[in-house]
Amino acid sequence: MVIAVAVIYLTYKVFYGFFRGDKTADDGKVIDWFGKGNGDDGEEDSSIRPFKVDIPEEVLVDLRQRLERTRFEPPLEDIKFNYGFNSDYLQQVVKYWKDEYNWRKEEVYLNQFPHFKTKILGLDVHFVRVQPTLPPGSDMQVVPILMVHGWPGSFLEFYKILPLLTTPSSERDFVFEVVCPSIPGYGFSESPCRKGLDATVSARMFRILMQDRLGHKKFYVQGGDWGSFITSIMARKYPECVLGVHLNMFGSNPKGLDAVKALIVAYLPFLIPKEQFDMFYPIKDRAAFFMQETGYFHLQTTKPDTVGCGMTDSPAGMAAYILEKFSTWTLRDGRDLQDGGLLRKYTLDELLTNVMLYWVNNNFTASVRFYKENVDMINKARSEQVPITVPCGLALFPQELMGMPRCLMSSQVKDLVTYNVLPRGGHFAAFEEPQLLAEDVINFVAAVRQRSR
């Protein structure tokens, strides 16, 4: 038990204890430019430009040629997904990708919502913006919300939830305008040209996007994975403009009394409600699962460019690396299935489209560099020490990698409005269970709005 508690504690320290404040250069100055050049060419272009997904045909031809030349190492007998992505199943994925998958059809799907780009800190930042259509004479209030993805996901994760949030309903007096940006180095956002762009800088960029570019003085934020870190930082650093933060992943170092309570519940787990118990206990099993599933984290926080070399050259390798996460992070028992259980919650088309967003933009390496930028053993997190004071909602999905029992959150979240353990779902909540997540977001915002009446 003591070892298990120690493993959990160290894991939290690695994952959540070393996030920095504002990124600075070696001379201590805050970095304001991550694009090409030095940013001294005049005032930054603040225009918002419409964007359409339209990948050159030569990129697709090159992809097919690479898929044709894929080499496969035979898997061990009856190994399933316990050693990672099963190469027998990968052959099926590659064959479908090469012979049946239709990217041009997926482009039509991607372009169903409006895309835009705008320059922020020297980089083109891509975002999807969906505004509701209100009936004539409607007094329904439009509520802006920023929704941020993580790795190895993309803005595509939100496509199923967008109609659920932006379609007016007679059951409530508000409807959402949803903005889904691509983190710099992901999707169609430009990759940084210099080191230093981390979650705190991303939070700053997305504050600029929402306030300075789109004109929303106050708005809600929502995220999972890296999106949960970015939006949590926004809530901490910009409480004057963040109306509330909703998260479907949360982790932090319990502090003060919460740290004492963490030790107590480790030995007396019956003190927490059963639905939370099932997510966090037995600690030994959770610690073992965590250790098995976080090898990627160490690679990407230390040598991201080395990892990126292989993925940038091999589409099959990239697909295996990314889709293995969609297997285990959606279904913990996926390791014991021949196909990883991938098609239980997703279609192969949507999984491959998410992979394609990394491939066609050639930014897999940039995406995993984000891990190294965010982990620093010397500069401890200044923003992490500040609790979230704006209204906060937490949706815990039972297959999620980690979360936090409600009783351990008081030192980091001062105004926890909603805390719900959902009946099903995992890490990619918006992608996997859009209805459940949409309902939780709506109920959270409704609860916050009710306070002001």
N, C-alpha and C positions, 0 to 999 in steps of 0.2 A: 504493500500500500504506500509506504513512504517513497519508494522508488517511483511509483506511478504518479504520485503528487508532484515529485521533483521534475519528472518529465513534462507534465502538463505546465508547470510553472516556467521551466526553461523555454518550452515552446512558445508560450505567451510572450516571454521576454524577447525572443527572436522575432516573432511576428509583429508585436505591437510596441515593443519598448524602445525602438531605435529610430523612430520617425522624426525627422528634423523639422525645424521651423523654416522660416524664409531661407531659400537657398542663396548662398553667398559665394562670391569668387574668393580666390586665395587672399585678396587684399581686404576682404571683409565687406565689400560692396554688394548690395542686392543685385542679382542678375536680372536685367530687363529685356534681354534680347537672346533668343535661341535660334533665330534663323540664320541665313547666309549673310556674310558681311558683318559689320559691327553696329548696324542700326543708326549710323550717323548721317543717313541720306535724307533726312527730313522727317516730317511728321508721319506717323504710321497711317496707312490707308484704313479707315474705319468702315468702309462700305461693306454691305452684305450682298454677296453675289450668288444668284441661283446656280445650282450644280445638278448635273444629270449623270447617272452612272452609265458609262459607255466605254467599255474596255476595248482597246485596239485588238483587231483579229490576230495580229502576230503574237500577242501574249497568249492567246488561247491555242494557237498552233504549237507554240513552244511547249505549252503545258501537255498537250496530247503526246508530243514526241517524248517528253520526259517520262510520262506514264507508261508509254510503250516499252521503255528501256528499264523499267523497275526490276531490281533484283530482290529476291526473297530468300531469307534464311528459314528453313523448316523449323516449326516450333517443337518443343519437347512433347512427348506423348501425354495426352490428357492434361495439358497444362492450363487450357482455357485462357483467362486473362490474369492469372496469378503472377506472371513474369512481365506483365505489361500487355501491349496490344498484340493479340494473337495474329501471327503472320498468315495463317490460313484464311482467317476472316479478312485480313487486310487485302489479300488477293481479290476477294469478292468486292470489296469497296473500290479498289483501283479499277477493276473491270467495269463496274457500274459507272464510275466517274468518267472513264475513257469512252465508253460505248453508249451510255444512255443519258447521263446527266446533261442538261441543257442550260448553259450559263445565260444565253440570250433570254430564255424564258424567266430566269431568276432576275435578270436586269429589269424586266417589266415589273416583277413583284417588288423589287427594291424601289423603283421609281414611282410606285403608287402614292408615296408620301413626298412632300416637298423637301428637297435637300438644298443646303446653302453652305457657303464658306465665307470666312472673314479673317482678316489678319489680326492676331493678338500676340504681342511680344515677339514679333518677327516671323510667326508661323501661320500658315493657313490652317484654321480650325474648322473642321467639317461638323455640321449638325443637321439633324432632322427636326423640323418644326411643324407640328400639327395643331392647327387652330380649329375650334369647334364652329359648326354652322348653327346659329341660333334662329329659331322661328321668328317671324316678324312680330315686333312688339314685346318680345320676351324680356323680362327683367332678371333673368338668370345671370348670376355673376360668373365671369370667366376667371379661373384661378390658375396662375402659371405655376408649373412644376418642372424642375430640371431632374432628369433621370439619367444616371451615369452607370455605364457597364464596367466590366472588369476583364481579367485575363482568364482563360483564352477565348473570351466572348467578344462581343461587338455591339454596335447599335442595333443589329438585327435581332438581338434578344428581346427588344421591346415591341417588335412589330405586331405581335398578337394582342398585346395589352393596350396599344394605342387606341383602337376603336372603342374599347371598353371605358377608357377614361375621357375621351373627347366627344362622345355621343351624349347629348342632353338626355336626362331622365326625369320623369315626373316625380320620382321618389326623392329628389334632392333639389336644392335651389342654387346649385353651382355645378359647373362643368370645367374640365381642365383644358388648358393649353399646355401641350407637352413639348419640351425641348430635350432632344437626345443627342448630345455631342459625342464625337469620337475623341477619346484621350489622345493628345499628341503622340504620334508614333503608332497609332492604331487606326484601322479603317481608312477613311479618306482624309484624315488629318495629316498634316505634314510632320515628318520626324524631326526632332531637334538636331541641330548641327553641333552642339556643344553639351558637355555634361552639366548636370544640375537640375534638370526638369523632373521634379518629383511630385508627390501628391499635393504638397502645399502650393507649389507653383501652379499645378493644374487647378486647384481650388481658386486661386487668384484669377487665372485665365477664365474660368467659368463664371466667376462673379462679374468680370468685365463683359463677358458674353451676355449674361442676363440683364445687367443693369445698363451698361454703357452702349451696347450694340442693339439690344432688343427693347430697352426702355422699361424694364420691370424693376421698379424700386423695391418691391418686396415679393418674395416668391417662396415656394416650398422646394425641398430637395429630397431626392430618394436615390438609394444605391445599394448594390451588393458587391462583394469582392472588392476590387480597388475602388469601385464607385462608393462603397460604404466609407472607406477612408477619406476619399476626396470630399464627399458631402458632409461627413462629420467635421472635417477641418473647416469647411465653409460655415457650419453652424457655430463652431468655436470662435473663428476669426471675424466673422461678419454677422453677428447676431442682430444687427440693426436692419439687415435686409432679408434674413432667412426667417420665414414665418414658422417653419417647423421642419424637422428632418425625420424621414421614415427610412428605416434600414431593414434589409433582410439578411444581414450578417453583422454581428457585432462582437468585438473582442477587445479587451483592454486589461491592463494590470490592475487588479483590485488594490486599492490604497486604503491606508488607515484601518478603520473598523471593518471595511469590506475584506481586507486581507486576512484579518483575524477570523471573520466569518467563513472565508474560503477554506481555511484549515479545519474549522469545526465541521462544516458540511462534508468535507472529504472523509471524515471518520463517522459522521452521523448523517448520512444522506437522506434519511427519512424525514429530515426537517424541511425538505423542499417538496413542492407538489409533485404528484406522480407524473404528470405530463412533462414536467421539466426533468424529473429524475430519469425518464427513459431516454432523454437526449444526452445527458451528461454522465451517466453511470451505467455499468461499473467503470470506475476511473481506470482500472488496469486495462480493460478492453479499449476504452477510448484512447488511452495513451499509445497502445500498440498500433491501433489504426492510424493515429496521427503520425507516428514515426514511419509507417509504411507509405504514407501518402504525401510526404513533404520532401522527398529527395529532390524533386524538381526545384523546390524553393532554394535549397542550398546552391544548386548549380546556377540558377538565374541571379542570385544575389552575389555571386563571386565571379563567374566567368560567362556572362551572357553572350558575348561575341563568339565564343567557342561553340556553344550550343547552337547559335544562329547559323553558323557556317553550313552545317549539314542540312538544316531545315530550309535554308534559302535555296539550296541546290536540288533538293529532292521533294517533290510534292507529296509522294507517298510517305516519306519520313515525317513531313510536317503534319499530314493527316493523322498518322498514327500517334504522334506526340500530343496533338490537340484533342483528338477524339477519345483517347484513353482517359482524359480528364472528364469528358462528358459522360463516360461510362461510370467510373467510380464515384464521381461527385454527385451524380444523380441517383445511383443505386449502389450502396455499399457492398451488396452481395454480387455486384456485376462481375467481380473478379472470378466468380465461380461459374460463369456462363460462357459458352463457346463464342457468342457474339458480343459479350460484355453487356448485354441487355440494352444496347444503344437504341434499338427500334421500339422499345416499350413505351418511350415517351416522345421520341422524335422521329421524323422521317429522314431518310438518307439524303434527300435533296436539301433540307434545311441545314443539316449538319455540314454537308459539303459546301454550301453557300457561305457559312461562317468561316470555314477553312479558306475558301476562295478570297474572302476579304483580306486575309493575310497574304495570300499568294500573289494576287494581281497587283497589290500595292507594294510588294517586296518589303514588308516592314515587320516580319517576324522578329528579327534581331532587335529592332527598335522597341518592340513591345516587351521583350524580356529584359532589355536594359532598364526598364522602369523599375524592376525589382532592385537592381544594384543601386539605382539612384535613391531608393527609399530606405535602404538599410545602411546605417552608419554607427559603428561601435564606439565612436568618440563623441559625436554631437548628439546628446540625448534630446528627446523630443520636447521642445518648449511648448508646442501646441498641445501635446498629449497631456501635459500637466494641468491644463485648463479644462474643467468639466463643461459638458454641454448644458447650457442654461435655457436654450429655446425649447419649445415643446418637442418631444421625441416619441416616435412610435417604433416598435420592434416587432417584426414578424419572423418567428422561428420556424423553419421548415425541418422536419425530423431527419432528413437525410443530409442536412447541411454539415459541413466539416466541423464547424465550431459555433458556439454561441456563449451566452452568459446567463446563468440563473438570475432571476429578477432580484433576489436578495443580495446579490453582489454588485449591483449597478449603481448604488446611490452615490458613490464617490465620483463617478464619471458622468452620470446623467441626473440632473437635478429636477427635471420635470418630465417624468416618464408617463405619458398620457395613455398609451396602449402597449400591451405586451401580450402577444398571442402566439400560442403553439399551434401551428396549422396541422390538419390531419394527414397531409402527405406533401411530398415535394422535397427538392434538394437544393443544391447550390445555385443553379441557373433558374431561379424562381419565375421570372417574367417569361422566360422561354418555355418552361416546362408546365407551370401552373398559373397562366395569366389571369384566370378568373379569380383564384384565391388571392393572389397578390393585389389585383385591382380592388377587390372588396376590402382588403385590409387597409390599403392606402386611402380609399374613399372614407371608410369609417374613422380613420385617424384624423383626416382633414375635417370631417364633419364635427368630430369631438372638439377640435381646436377652435373651429369657427363658433361653436355653440357657446364657448366661454365669453365671447364678446357681445352676446345678445342680452 
